[in-house]
Amino acid sequence: MDIQGIIIGILQLLASLSILVGLHELGHLLAAKYFGVRVEKFSIGFPPKIFGFKYGETEYCLSALPLGGYVKITGMIDESLDTDQMKGEPQPYEFRSKPAWQRLIIMLGGIIFNVVLGVLIMVAIAFTYGEKYIPIEEVNKYGIEVNDLGKSLGLETGDKIININGETPKSFRDLLDPAFILNDDSYYTIERNGKEIKIPITSEFLQTYSSDKDEAKAFLTMRDGKYPFAIGAIAPDRNAEKAGLKTKDKVLKVNQTSTPDFDSFQKMLHQNAGKELTFVVERDGKTMNLPVTVAKDSTIGVGISNEINFVERPYGFTESLQVGTETAFGVIGVQAMAYKKMAKGDINASDSLSGPIGMVMIFGMEFDAYRFWRITGFLSMVLALMNLLPIPALDGGHVMFLLYEMITGRPPSDKFLEIAQKIGMVLILGLMIFVFGNDIWKIIKGFL
């Protein structure tokens, strides 16, 4: 077990959650203060408190349980269930004394901040990294490769993807877009042996696809082994280094047998395990013969760089705004489709949902800036959507009751709000227990 890697993953998760929760609660705090509502406490994390300080009327805290946060707003029935303050007459600085539309904005403040953050992160990623993709024409040179899950859907290795849902895909990434796969009645149109065949996405396929099982991650890949290749990374003190192979070398022949692609090269290694072979190598426009001994496990100690034609282009600021915004709101669309599939039973919630343990694995065992910020942007949009759900104790629950008040002209009673808050907290606690237990059960299953 890579303890250092696990620590790095945990630190990334904590940093991401601190950013997301801190800005979410800051949205509530700033909206409340703008309308003259007193905020008693601002906390990142749940009690017990680690440390804090008081500035003006508000105590700012960092607490020990980093799974959320809260702001304590005077005159509001929230997760603190402090109802004593509700017994007196409403004061001008209290939440309950403000017009319903102001209270609505205060409750939407955190969601708005998370949406803005998610969009800004995705825009910044688009501007910084631009776009890099494998065009569909490159994919269809040799067709796709599928594992057992892909075969169960009806796909076969060598199939060429003509369209998805009737539209021609631009890139390989489009073939695996969750927005396509989770959409109702989605299908691939493939070419096989000169014939076009329609392959529908089935509910049986979705059950495994939506899980974290290994076969779900690679049900459809490119046939990398069919492409020309060059030598990539070279392991120290292995046979390739000893023979003088260099990064970017092209192996043209092995023992006078042509090796135009990685599959043919790998086949020669497997057929000659433990033997010395002569590699005909092209380097800087010149060819040379190198004697290379193949280890008994059919390896020589190199990585491979496939010569796939990528399309790369930068985004200007205006393009980044458009692409980043579309990407951010696309996350909400995909998440909403996933919830719908769960409700219909097409997706198993226990396979699909991950808690903190699962999220550590998503961040990875080493820090990568692109991955960290992309996941953080993704989580920011998901957090906004989840908080908008009409569940008491979530922002969406408060929004639901405020909309009821604005439509009917009368608010729900304090007693009703208190009971609803308790029910909501029980539901949320139950969900937290479920996702924690689900993470642990997945780990246990991995050892069985």
C-alpha positions in Angstrom: 0.0 0.0 0.0 1.4 3.4 -1.0 1.0 5.4 2.2 2.5 8.5 0.8 0.2 8.4 -2.2 -2.8 7.9 0.0 -1.8 11.0 2.1 -1.4 13.0 -1.0 -4.9 11.9 -2.2 -6.4 12.8 1.2 -4.7 16.3 1.2 -6.0 17.0 -2.3 -9.5 16.1 -1.2 -9.3 18.2 1.9 -7.9 21.2 -0.1 -10.7 20.8 -2.7 -13.5 20.5 -0.1 -12.1 23.5 1.9 -12.2 25.7 -1.3 -15.7 24.5 -2.2 -17.3 24.6 1.2 -15.5 27.9 2.1 -16.8 29.7 -1.0 -20.3 28.1 -0.6 -20.7 29.4 2.9 -19.1 32.7 1.9 -21.9 33.1 -0.6 -24.5 32.8 2.2 -22.5 35.1 4.5 -22.0 38.0 2.0 -25.6 37.9 0.9 -26.8 38.0 4.5 -24.5 40.8 5.4 -25.5 42.7 2.3 -29.2 42.7 3.5 -28.2 43.6 7.0 -28.7 40.1 8.5 -26.5 39.2 11.5 -24.2 36.2 10.9 -23.1 34.7 14.2 -20.7 32.0 13.0 -18.9 31.0 9.8 -17.3 27.5 9.8 -15.4 25.4 7.4 -16.0 21.9 8.7 -18.3 20.7 11.4 -17.6 20.8 15.2 -15.5 20.3 17.3 -13.8 23.6 16.5 -10.0 23.5 15.9 -9.5 27.2 16.1 -11.3 30.5 15.3 -11.4 34.2 15.7 -14.0 36.9 15.9 -14.2 39.8 13.6 -17.1 42.2 14.1 -20.3 40.2 15.0 -19.1 37.0 13.3 -16.9 34.2 14.6 -14.8 32.5 11.9 -13.9 28.9 12.5 -12.0 25.9 11.1 -13.6 22.7 12.5 -12.5 19.1 12.7 -14.9 17.3 10.5 -14.1 18.4 6.9 -17.2 17.1 5.3 -19.1 20.4 5.0 -19.5 23.7 6.7 -22.2 26.2 7.8 -23.1 29.7 8.7 -25.2 30.5 11.8 -27.6 33.2 10.7 -29.6 35.0 13.4 -33.3 34.4 13.2 -33.3 31.3 11.1 -34.1 27.7 11.8 -31.1 25.8 10.6 -29.1 22.7 11.4 -28.2 24.1 14.8 -32.0 23.7 15.7 -31.6 26.8 18.0 -35.3 27.7 18.4 -34.9 29.8 21.5 -34.1 32.9 19.4 -37.4 32.4 17.6 -39.5 33.0 20.7 -39.0 36.7 20.9 -40.2 39.4 18.6 -38.4 39.6 15.2 -35.5 42.1 15.2 -34.5 44.1 12.2 -31.2 42.3 11.9 -32.8 38.8 11.9 -33.2 36.6 8.9 -37.0 36.1 9.6 -37.6 39.9 9.6 -36.5 40.3 6.0 -38.7 40.1 2.9 -39.0 36.7 1.3 -37.1 37.7 -1.8 -34.1 38.8 0.3 -34.2 35.5 2.2 -34.4 33.6 -1.0 -31.2 35.3 -2.3 -29.4 34.6 0.9 -30.3 30.9 0.6 -29.2 30.8 -3.0 -25.9 32.6 -2.3 -23.9 29.5 -1.7 -25.3 27.7 -4.8 -24.6 30.8 -6.9 -21.0 31.0 -5.6 -20.4 27.3 -6.4 -21.8 27.7 -10.0 -19.6 30.8 -10.5 -16.5 28.9 -9.1 -17.2 25.9 -11.3 -17.6 28.0 -14.4 -14.4 30.1 -13.7 -12.4 26.9 -13.1 -13.5 25.3 -16.4 -12.9 28.6 -18.3 -9.4 28.8 -16.8 -8.7 25.2 -17.8 -9.8 25.8 -21.3 -7.7 29.0 -21.6 -4.6 27.4 -20.0 -4.6 24.0 -21.7 -6.7 24.6 -24.9 -8.0 21.5 -26.7 -6.3 18.2 -27.6 -8.2 15.3 -29.0 -8.0 12.4 -31.4 -10.2 13.0 -34.4 -12.7 10.3 -35.3 -11.0 9.8 -38.7 -7.9 8.7 -36.8 -10.0 6.3 -34.6 -11.6 4.7 -37.6 -8.3 4.0 -39.3 -8.1 0.7 -37.4 -11.5 0.7 -35.6 -12.1 0.3 -31.9 -11.1 -2.3 -29.4 -13.6 -3.6 -26.8 -13.5 -5.7 -23.7 -16.1 -8.2 -22.4 -18.4 -5.3 -21.3 -18.2 -3.8 -24.8 -18.9 -7.2 -26.4 -22.0 -7.6 -24.2 -23.3 -4.4 -25.7 -22.9 -5.8 -29.1 -19.6 -4.0 -30.1 -16.7 -5.9 -31.6 -13.0 -5.1 -32.0 -12.4 -3.5 -35.4 -15.8 -1.8 -35.5 -15.7 1.7 -36.9 -18.0 4.3 -35.3 -20.1 6.1 -37.9 -22.3 8.2 -35.6 -23.7 8.4 -32.1 -27.4 9.2 -31.8 -27.4 10.0 -35.5 -24.7 12.6 -35.3 -21.1 12.3 -36.5 -18.7 12.4 -33.5 -15.7 14.8 -33.7 -13.3 12.9 -31.5 -12.7 9.7 -29.6 -13.7 11.5 -26.4 -17.2 11.9 -27.9 -17.6 8.1 -28.0 -17.3 8.0 -24.2 -19.2 11.1 -23.3 -21.4 10.4 -20.3 -24.0 12.8 -21.7 -24.4 10.5 -24.7 -24.2 7.2 -22.9 -26.7 8.2 -20.1 -29.2 9.8 -22.4 -32.4 7.9 -23.1 -32.4 5.7 -26.2 -28.8 6.4 -27.1 -27.1 4.2 -29.7 -23.9 3.8 -31.7 -24.0 3.3 -35.5 -21.0 1.2 -36.5 -19.6 -0.1 -39.7 -18.7 -3.8 -39.6 -17.6 -5.7 -42.7 -19.0 -3.0 -44.9 -22.4 -3.0 -43.2 -23.9 -0.4 -40.9 -25.3 -1.7 -37.6 -27.2 0.1 -34.8 -26.0 -0.7 -31.3 -28.4 0.6 -28.6 -27.2 1.4 -25.0 -29.0 -1.0 -22.8 -30.0 -0.8 -19.1 -28.0 -4.0 -18.4 -24.9 -2.3 -19.8 -25.5 0.9 -17.7 -25.5 -1.1 -14.5 -21.8 -2.0 -15.0 -20.8 1.2 -16.8 -21.9 3.4 -13.9 -19.9 1.3 -11.4 -16.2 1.7 -10.6 -15.4 -1.7 -12.0 -12.3 -1.9 -14.2 -14.2 -3.2 -17.2 -16.4 -0.1 -17.1 -13.4 2.2 -17.7 -12.2 0.6 -20.9 -15.2 -1.0 -22.5 -14.3 0.9 -25.7 -10.7 2.0 -26.5 -8.5 2.7 -29.5 -6.6 -0.1 -31.1 -3.3 1.4 -30.0 -1.3 -1.6 -31.1 -2.2 -1.1 -34.7 -0.5 2.3 -34.9 3.2 3.0 -35.8 5.2 3.5 -32.6 8.5 4.8 -31.2 10.4 3.9 -28.1 9.2 5.9 -25.1 10.6 5.8 -21.6 13.6 3.5 -21.0 13.9 1.7 -17.7 17.4 2.0 -16.1 19.7 -1.0 -16.0 17.4 -3.1 -18.2 18.3 -4.8 -21.5 17.0 -1.9 -23.7 19.3 0.6 -22.0 22.3 -1.8 -22.1 21.7 -2.4 -25.8 21.8 1.4 -26.5 18.2 2.0 -27.4 17.1 5.7 -27.0 13.9 7.5 -26.6 12.2 8.3 -29.9 14.0 5.4 -31.7 11.8 3.7 -34.3 12.1 -0.1 -34.5 11.7 -0.9 -38.2 12.6 -4.6 -38.1 13.3 -7.3 -35.5 15.5 -10.1 -37.0 14.6 -8.9 -40.5 10.9 -9.2 -39.7 9.1 -5.9 -40.3 7.5 -4.3 -37.2 5.2 -1.5 -38.6 3.1 -1.4 -35.5 3.3 -2.3 -31.8 1.3 -5.5 -32.1 3.8 -7.0 -34.5 6.7 -5.8 -32.3 5.2 -7.3 -29.2 4.5 -10.5 -31.0 8.2 -10.8 -31.9 9.2 -10.3 -28.2 6.8 -13.0 -27.0 8.0 -15.5 -29.6 11.6 -14.9 -28.7 11.6 -14.7 -24.9 15.1 -15.2 -23.4 16.8 -14.8 -26.8 19.1 -12.1 -28.4 17.5 -10.3 -31.3 18.8 -7.7 -33.8 16.8 -4.5 -33.9 16.9 -2.4 -37.0 16.4 1.1 -35.6 15.9 4.5 -37.2 17.4 7.4 -35.2 17.6 11.0 -36.5 17.1 9.8 -40.1 19.8 7.1 -39.9 19.4 3.3 -39.4 21.5 1.1 -37.2 21.5 -2.5 -36.0 21.4 -3.1 -32.2 21.6 -6.5 -30.4 18.9 -6.6 -27.7 18.3 -9.5 -25.3 14.7 -10.2 -24.5 14.0 -11.1 -20.9 12.2 -14.4 -20.0 9.0 -12.4 -19.3 9.1 -11.1 -22.9 10.1 -7.6 -21.9 13.2 -5.4 -22.7 12.5 -2.5 -20.3 10.9 0.2 -22.5 7.7 2.1 -22.7 6.0 2.7 -26.1 4.9 6.0 -27.7 2.2 5.4 -30.3 2.3 7.7 -33.3 -1.3 8.8 -33.2 -2.3 12.1 -34.9 -3.7 14.4 -32.3 -5.4 17.7 -33.0 -4.2 20.5 -30.7 -5.3 24.1 -30.6 -5.3 26.8 -28.1 -8.4 28.7 -27.0 -8.6 32.5 -26.9 -10.3 34.2 -24.0 -13.7 34.5 -25.8 -13.6 30.8 -26.8 -12.6 29.8 -23.3 -15.6 31.6 -21.9 -17.9 29.6 -24.1 -16.2 26.2 -23.8 -15.7 26.5 -20.1 -19.3 27.5 -19.4 -20.6 24.7 -21.6 -18.4 22.2 -19.9 -19.4 23.4 -16.4 -23.2 23.3 -17.1 -22.7 20.0 -19.0 -21.6 18.5 -15.6 -25.0 19.4 -14.1 -26.8 17.9 -17.1 -24.9 14.6 -16.8 -25.4 14.5 -13.1 -29.1 15.1 -13.5 -29.3 12.3 -16.0 -27.5 10.0 -13.6 -30.0 10.8 -10.8 -32.8 10.1 -13.2 -31.3 6.7 -14.2 -30.9 5.8 -10.5 -34.5 6.6 -9.8 -35.6 4.4 -12.7 -33.3 1.6 -11.5 -31.1 1.6 -14.7 -28.1 2.5 -12.5 -27.3 0.9 -9.1 -26.8 3.6 -6.5 -24.4 1.5 -4.4 -22.1 1.1 -7.5 -22.3 4.7 -8.6 -22.1 6.8 -5.4 -18.7 7.4 -3.8 -18.0 9.0 -0.4 -14.7 10.6 0.8 -12.8 7.3 0.5 -13.8 6.9 -3.1 -13.1 10.6 -3.8 -9.5 10.2 -2.5 -9.0 7.6 -5.2 -10.5 9.9 -7.9 -7.9 12.7 -7.1 -5.1 10.1 -7.4 -2.0 9.3 -5.5 0.1 12.1 -6.9 -0.7 15.8 -7.5 -1.5 16.9 -11.0 -2.7 20.5 -11.4 -5.0 19.8 -14.4 -6.7 16.9 -12.7 -7.0 18.6 -9.3 -8.7 21.7 -10.7 -10.9 19.8 -13.2 -12.2 17.6 -10.4 -12.7 20.6 -8.1 -14.6 22.4 -10.9 -16.7 19.3 -11.4 -17.4 18.9 -7.7 -18.4 22.6 -7.4 -21.1 22.1 -10.0 -22.3 18.9 -8.4 -22.4 20.6 -5.0 -24.5 23.3 -6.4 -27.0 20.8 -7.9 -27.1 18.7 -4.7 -27.8 21.7 -2.6 -30.6 22.8 -4.9 -32.5 19.5 -4.2 -35.7 20.2 -2.3 -34.7 18.4 0.8 -35.1 20.1 4.2 -31.7 21.0 5.8 -30.3 21.7 2.3 -30.4 25.1 0.7 -33.0 23.7 -1.7 -35.3 22.8 1.1 -35.2 26.4 2.4 -35.7 27.7 -1.2 -38.8 25.4 -1.5 -40.4 26.8 1.6 -39.6 30.4 0.6 -41.1 29.9 -2.8 -44.2 28.5 -1.0 -44.4 31.6 1.1 -43.9 33.9 -1.9 -46.7 32.1 -3.8 -49.2 31.8 -0.9 -48.4 34.9 0.9 -47.9 33.1 4.2 -44.8 31.3 5.6 -44.8 27.7 7.1 -45.0 27.7 10.9 -41.8 27.7 12.9 -42.9 24.3 14.3 -43.3 22.9 10.8 -39.9 24.2 9.8 -38.3 22.7 12.9 -39.7 19.3 12.2 -38.8 19.5 8.5 -35.3 20.4 9.5 -35.0 17.4 11.7 -36.3 15.1 9.0 -33.8 16.6 6.5 -30.9 16.1 8.8 -31.8 12.5 9.4 -32.0 11.9 5.6 -28.6 13.6 5.1 -27.0 11.7 8.0 -28.4 8.5 6.5 -26.9 9.3 3.1 -23.5 10.1 4.7 -23.6 6.7 6.5 -24.6 5.0 3.3 -21.8 6.5 1.2 -19.2 5.9 3.9 -20.3 2.3 4.3 -20.5 1.8 0.6 -16.8 3.0 0.2 -15.7 0.5 2.9 -17.7 -2.3 1.4 -16.1 -1.7 -2.0 -12.7 -1.9 -0.4 -13.7 -5.2 1.3 -15.0 -6.6 -1.9 -11.7 -5.7 -3.6 -9.9 -8.1 -1.2 -12.4 -10.9 -1.4 
